[in-house]
Amino acid sequence: MKKMVFALSMLAVVLSAGVAMAGSDLAWTNCVAGGGTQDRTVTCTNAGTGVLYLTADPPVSCPTVGAVDNFVDVVSASANPITAGGSWWYPATFSQRWAAGAAADPSGACLEWYSAAPDPGIILGPSAFAVPASNRLRIEFETVVAAGEEQDMEPGTDYFVGSLSLKFNAGTLGNAECTGGGAIGVYDVNIQQPPASFTHLGQTPKVRNCTTFRNPAGTPCPGATPTNKASWGSIKALYR
């Protein structure tokens, strides 16, 4: 009886360790495992780019992944509200400030989930998904593979799932929202297996999934209720 209790206790430890290991990471210049940084502080001039690298470790086996849909929240430290088309974080031309980043992390420490697909993975977006509060912007971007080229994602591996570029171009010099900085954190990572299987990671960090821009004091990491399975429709045409 004692042996059985001990065995069950050890099994509980192993299972809890596996669950704790799952989550997402976000960092500047590289993935967290590759030495990416939590803060990026640059002078607000009309030149340059900063790239955020997002990785995810699934909580369960996902053998036929067709897409990973990513959501990050930007919380501005400035007193100016984030308004669609009327702020530095959310200009009228969204691509002026945000763009898809690199298709892999520079260090190679985090394997792209689509690396074994016959055709390269495709990065879609970014786009403004919503503005949930006056000082917050939600951004969506996703990586997909072609129909029939779905890939395996297994617990215990930190997979690269996408990157996001913040561009310091026209309108950045001396801008109060830029100089005030902000916090950028993961709202949800949605691993999708066609036709209708969804695995959400929510805000659970593996190591660290909140970053800062210009290290603002007193700006909390974004946090909210994870998204529902609402984004498969945006890419389901790839599976027809």
Secondary structure as GFF3:
##gff-version 3
##sequence-region A 1 240
A	DSSP	alpha_helix	2	21	.	.	.	ID=ss1
A	DSSP	beta_strand	23	28	.	.	.	ID=ss2
A	DSSP	three_ten_helix	32	34	.	.	.	ID=ss3
A	DSSP	beta_strand	39	40	.	.	.	ID=ss4
A	DSSP	beta_strand	49	57	.	.	.	ID=ss5
A	DSSP	beta_strand	62	65	.	.	.	ID=ss6
A	DSSP	beta_strand	67	76	.	.	.	ID=ss7
A	DSSP	three_ten_helix	94	96	.	.	.	ID=ss8
A	DSSP	beta_strand	98	100	.	.	.	ID=ss9
A	DSSP	beta_strand	122	133	.	.	.	ID=ss10
A	DSSP	beta_strand	136	144	.	.	.	ID=ss11
A	DSSP	beta_strand	151	153	.	.	.	ID=ss12
A	DSSP	beta_strand	159	167	.	.	.	ID=ss13
A	DSSP	alpha_helix	176	180	.	.	.	ID=ss14
A	DSSP	beta_strand	182	193	.	.	.	ID=ss15
A	DSSP	beta_strand	197	200	.	.	.	ID=ss16
A	DSSP	beta_strand	210	213	.	.	.	ID=ss17
A	DSSP	three_ten_helix	232	234	.	.	.	ID=ss18
A	DSSP	three_ten_helix	236	239	.	.	.	ID=ss19
###
